[in-house]
Every structure is written in structure tokens, then in C-alpha cells.
Amino acid sequence: MSVNHFAASSPLIVDSQNSCFKKVAVQLCLQLCLVQFCLLTVLISPALWAHEAMPTASSEKSALSSTATNSAAPRRLADGQLFFPKELQRHFALTTELVKTAPQQASKILQAKVIADPRASGVVQSTQLAVLLAPADGLPMPGQSVQQGEILAWLQPVDTAIEQGNQQALLAEIDALIRITRDRVQRFTRLQSAVPKAELETAQTELAALERRREHIKKSVNQAIPVIATISGVVSKTAVSVGEVVEPKQLLFSLQNPTTWWVEAKAFTLPNGLNAESTVSARTIDTSAVSAQALKGQGLSLQYVGHSQEMQQQSIALWFKVASSANAGMDNNNAQQLVAEQPIEVLLPQGAAIEGIAVPKAALLKLDDGQQALWVHTEPEQFQLVRVATLPLDADRVLVTSGLQSGGLQSGARVVVQGVQLLAQVR
């Protein structure tokens, strides 16, 4: 090969060698990247495994606490009792009461209603045909306190044209008589020496009488008549509006003393043993309650007043006066919370004493099948549901007559009186 030929081909050889070196460098770089990736994967994967799959001390503690929580949750036991932890009992303020067996006299329930005390209530009526006008502070509204003798409204008499004409004619006639009598008195006064003193005094008396008569008649013409409160108390009903034309004997206002009420009960036969010293209990009916519990109400004490002497709709009316509260837990302000026509249940003790256990009405639970039951606190954290049959006892208690001994309820047992519905929700 000649020297010229080698010189001409040497650039090609150099270019091919440079391209080979570049390829080798790229491959080396790729291999280094792959090795680094593999190293990172090996270093990171154990940490991932530790968080996702491998159990740790913290996960073991959470699992143990979860197991402990599940074991302490309220639940039904195999023997039918209810397990309810002490911590939850305190949290939900579960309350129990010790009960004992004793002879008690059951009661009979009479449906009744609240009525106004006839000696502490009254009405205000219109005395004639008139237009009702309001006083300066407006008409009294229901619930407003009034005092006896206070002006409640004004009555503007409504007269026909004939009546107004007769009144004007009467005033004109009296005016003429007054002028004549006054002239006679003046003449007798000038002639005192010639006229007897008795005639002068008679004329003066007639003049004074005519003037008073004219004054009274003039006041009666277009003169408003005040409407006066008959008793002190509160307005229970306002039956009219301002500007209304009222008829004679029409009811305008009803007044009531809110501190004294009567109760009217209906009985098909006259109960035995009622006298002026008899005291019975009653409870108001909570018509707004929608739960399946027994009726909730306020305990009241009633004093027997009397009964009707004739049948009314095949029943005898019994009247009681609301005296005070039935139990110490109720204050005497319950009477002020009553309203007329409010439904009441009167409980009259009837018959001989019956052996049983007295429990509060709040302890009763009404089951889906209509039966009643109690929760008995058998162990510190266990409760047993006992089906019972009851009789009314007083405003706040019932007498348990069945479900004793064999049913799990016996003298000395503790019965849940607060939180009954909460225990029933545990399944």
C-alpha cells in the first residue's frame, strides 16, 4: 500500500474508532444507572414492608385495645341477660332503686278534666246593646293579670233615631221646667215678706231636683259605660274585639284565679268512703308524648269536695279541689301550670290491700307485644329484663303483682328507674 493511500484512508479509521468509544460510554452509563436503581430498591423496600405487612409494636397495641373495647361493649349474654359496663352506666346516668314487697292498696283510675274554681272565677258580660271601645292601654289579653274593679273596656250605647229623639225631647221638657221653677224661686225670693217661707223652700228643692235629673239624663246620652273586672286574677278568655257591637248578656271576658283549680271526674257508681276529709292523687296526661312509655305527668293531690245529686250522661260527677303535690318531688307550683279543660287521671284507692312491690312509673318499659317489663340490676354489670303485670297505685307509682320471685323480681332487688329506654336499645 502506498503512503498516499494510507494517508487518504486514515480519517475514516479515526471516525469509526470515535463512534465505538461513544457506544461503549453510553452502555457504561446505562449499566451504572441500572445498578443504582437496584441498590435504591433494595434499600427502600424493607421500610415499605415494615409499614404495610410486617407487624409492629404499635399495631399490636392497637389490636389489643380494639379487642378489649369489643369485649367491654354492651351486649346480650347467652342466658338472656344484658351486659352493660360500669363506665357506660356512669356516663348515661343509669339510676336504680331498691324495692321491697309490702301490702299496698291499689287504685281505680277515673278520667277527669280541670275546671275553674266557681268561687275564684267569674265572667264579664255586656249589659246592653253597645259598641265595644278599648281603654287607653288596649283590651286585656288572655294571661294578663287584672285587679277587681279595674276598667277592662268601655261600652258606647247604640240608640235608634226614635230613642235619641225621645231623649232630646225629655231634655227640652226638663229645661222648660227648670226655667219655670227658677223664675218662681226668684219671684218668691223678692217677695219674702209676702210669701210663706215653706213655699220658697219647696220651690228651691224642686229646682235642685230638676237640675240633678237633667244632669243624669244628659250623661246617659252618648255616654260610654265602663266594663269592670268582677274579680282579681288573670284573663282566661277575651271574646270580643274593638269596635264590635255586643248584645245584652254577651260574654266579653272570662277571669280566673290561676292558683286554685277544681277537677271534675266521672264515675258510673259513687265510690265508697269519700268524705270531706278524703284526699286522693291525680296526674296530668302528657298528650305530646309519642313514645311507648306510660303516660308522663305531674303528680297532684286532690281534696274531695262533693258529687252531683243527679246522673249526667249515665255517670255521676265528682268534684275535687287541687290542694297540693302528691309527692315531695313535686312542688306546689304545679297548680299554676294547669289550664281549664286539661285532661286529668284521678286515682281512687279501692278494695283491700294487695301484696306487691311499688315501683316508679318511670321504671316501666312497654314491649312490642304490649306487655310491661322492668330491668333488674342482678350483677354490677348485668341486667335482667323481667315481664310484670301492674296495678295503678298513685300518681307516680304502680304496684307490681306478677313477675315476682320466679320472674327474677323479688324483695330487696334493684330496679332501673332512669335509663330504661337506653338499655332496651342494646341488641
Long-range contacts (C-beta under 8 A, 24 or more apart in sequence): 74-426, 75-426, 76-426, 76-427, 77-382, 80-384, 80-385, 81-378, 81-379, 81-382, 81-383, 81-384, 82-375, 82-382, 82-383, 82-384, 82-385, 82-423, 82-426, 83-381, 83-382, 84-381, 84-382, 84-383, 84-423, 84-426, 85-381, 86-380, 86-381, 89-381, 92-419, 92-422, 93-418, 93-419, 94-416, 94-418, 94-419, 94-422, 94-423, 95-416, 95-417, 95-418, 95-419, 96-377, 96-414, 96-415, 96-416, 96-417, 97-359, 97-360, 97-363, 97-414, 97-415, 97-417, 98-412, 98-413, 98-414, 99-357, 99-358, 99-359, 99-409, 99-411, 99-412, 99-413, 99-414, 99-415, 100-357, 100-411, 100-412, 101-355, 101-356, 101-357, 101-404, 101-410, 101-411, 102-355, 102-356, 102-357, 102-358, 103-353, 103-354, 103-355, 103-356, 104-353, 104-354, 104-355, 104-356, 104-358, 104-393, 104-399, 105-349, 105-350, 105-351, 105-352, 105-353, 105-354, 106-349, 106-350, 106-351, 106-354, 106-391, 106-392, 106-393, 106-399, 107-281, 107-347, 107-348, 107-349, 107-350, 107-391, 107-392, 107-393, 107-394, 108-271, 108-347, 108-348, 108-349, 108-350, 108-392, 109-345, 109-346, 109-347, 109-392, 110-265, 110-266, 110-267, 110-318, 110-345, 110-346, 110-347, 110-348, 111-265, 111-266, 111-343, 111-344, 111-345, 111-346, 112-263, 112-264, 112-265, 112-266, 112-282, 112-318, 112-320, 112-343, 112-344, 112-345, 112-346, 113-263, 113-264, 113-341, 113-342, 113-343, 113-344, 114-261, 114-262, 114-263, 114-322, 114-338, 114-339, 114-340, 114-341, 114-342, 114-344, 115-261, 115-262, 115-263, 115-264, 115-340, 115-341, 116-236, 116-256, 116-261, 116-262, 116-340, 117-257, 117-260, 117-261, 117-262, 117-321, 118-262, 119-260, 120-231, 120-233, 120-256, 120-257, 120-259, 120-260, 121-231, 121-233, 121-236, 121-254, 121-255, 121-256, 121-257, 122-230, 122-231, 122-254, 122-255, 123-230, 123-251, 123-252, 123-253, 123-254, 123-255, 124-152, 124-227, 124-228, 124-229, 124-230, 124-251, 124-252, 124-253, 124-254, 124-255, 125-249, 125-250, 125-251, 125-252, 126-155, 126-227, 126-246, 126-247, 126-248, 126-249, 126-250, 126-252, 127-155, 127-225, 127-248, 128-155, 128-157, 128-225, 128-248, 129-157, 129-158, 129-245, 129-246, 129-247, 129-248, 130-155, 130-156, 130-157, 130-158, 130-225, 130-245, 130-246, 131-155, 131-156, 131-158, 131-243, 131-244, 131-245, 131-246, 132-156, 132-240, 132-241, 132-242, 132-243, 132-244, 132-245, 132-246, 132-252, 133-224, 133-242, 133-243, 134-242, 139-238, 139-240, 139-241, 139-242, 140-235, 140-238, 140-253, 141-235, 141-238, 142-234, 142-235, 142-236, 142-237, 142-238, 143-234, 143-235, 144-234, 144-235, 145-233, 145-234, 146-229, 146-232, 146-233, 146-234, 146-235, 146-255, 147-229, 147-232, 148-229, 148-230, 148-231, 148-232, 149-228, 149-229, 150-228, 150-229, 151-226, 151-227, 151-228, 151-229, 152-227, 152-228, 152-229, 152-252, 152-253, 153-226, 153-227, 153-240, 153-252, 153-253, 154-224, 154-225, 154-226, 154-227, 155-224, 155-225, 155-226, 155-227, 155-246, 156-222, 156-224, 156-225, 157-220, 157-222, 157-223, 157-224, 157-225, 158-245, 164-221, 167-217, 167-220, 167-221, 168-221, 170-217, 171-214, 171-217, 171-218, 171-221, 174-210, 174-213, 174-214, 174-217, 175-214, 177-210, 178-207, 178-210, 178-211, 178-214, 181-206, 181-207, 181-210, 182-207, 227-252, 227-253, 229-253, 229-255, 230-255, 231-255, 231-257, 232-257, 233-257, 233-258, 234-258, 236-340, 256-340, 258-335, 258-336, 259-335, 259-336, 260-321, 260-322, 260-335, 261-321, 261-322, 261-335, 261-338, 262-305, 262-319, 262-320, 262-321, 262-322, 263-302, 263-319, 263-320, 263-321, 263-322, 263-344, 263-346, 264-317, 264-318, 264-319, 265-317, 265-318, 265-319, 265-320, 265-344, 265-346, 266-312, 266-313, 266-315, 266-316, 266-317, 266-318, 267-315, 267-316, 267-318, 268-314, 268-315, 268-316, 269-316, 270-307, 270-316, 271-318, 271-348, 271-350, 274-304, 274-307, 274-318, 274-348, 275-304, 276-304, 276-305, 277-304, 278-303, 278-304, 279-303, 279-304, 279-323, 280-304, 280-320, 280-346, 280-347, 280-348, 280-349, 281-326, 281-346, 281-347, 281-394, 281-395, 282-320, 282-326, 282-344, 282-345, 282-346, 282-347, 282-395, 283-326, 283-344, 283-345, 283-347, 283-395, 283-396, 284-338, 284-342, 284-343, 284-344, 284-345, 285-343, 285-344, 285-345, 287-343, 291-421, 292-366, 293-364, 293-365, 293-366, 293-421, 294-361, 294-364, 294-366, 294-398, 295-345, 296-361, 297-345, 297-395, 298-330, 298-334, 298-337, 298-395, 299-325, 299-326, 299-327, 299-329, 299-330, 299-334, 299-394, 299-395, 299-396, 300-324, 300-325, 300-326, 300-330, 300-334, 300-335, 300-344, 300-395, 301-325, 301-326, 302-346, 318-346, 320-346, 326-394, 326-395, 326-396, 327-394, 327-395, 327-396, 329-396, 347-392, 347-393, 347-394, 347-395, 354-391, 354-399, 354-401, 356-391, 356-399, 356-400, 356-401, 356-404, 357-399, 357-400, 357-404, 357-409, 357-411, 358-393, 358-397, 358-398, 358-399, 358-400, 359-390, 359-397, 359-398, 359-400, 359-415, 359-417, 360-396, 360-397, 360-398, 360-417, 361-396, 361-397, 361-398, 362-417, 362-418, 362-420, 363-415, 363-416, 363-417, 363-420, 364-390, 364-398, 364-420, 365-420, 365-421, 365-424, 374-400, 374-403, 374-409, 374-415, 374-416, 375-415, 375-416, 375-420, 375-423, 376-408, 376-409, 376-413, 376-414, 376-415, 376-416, 377-413, 377-414, 377-415, 377-416, 378-408, 383-416, 383-423, 384-408
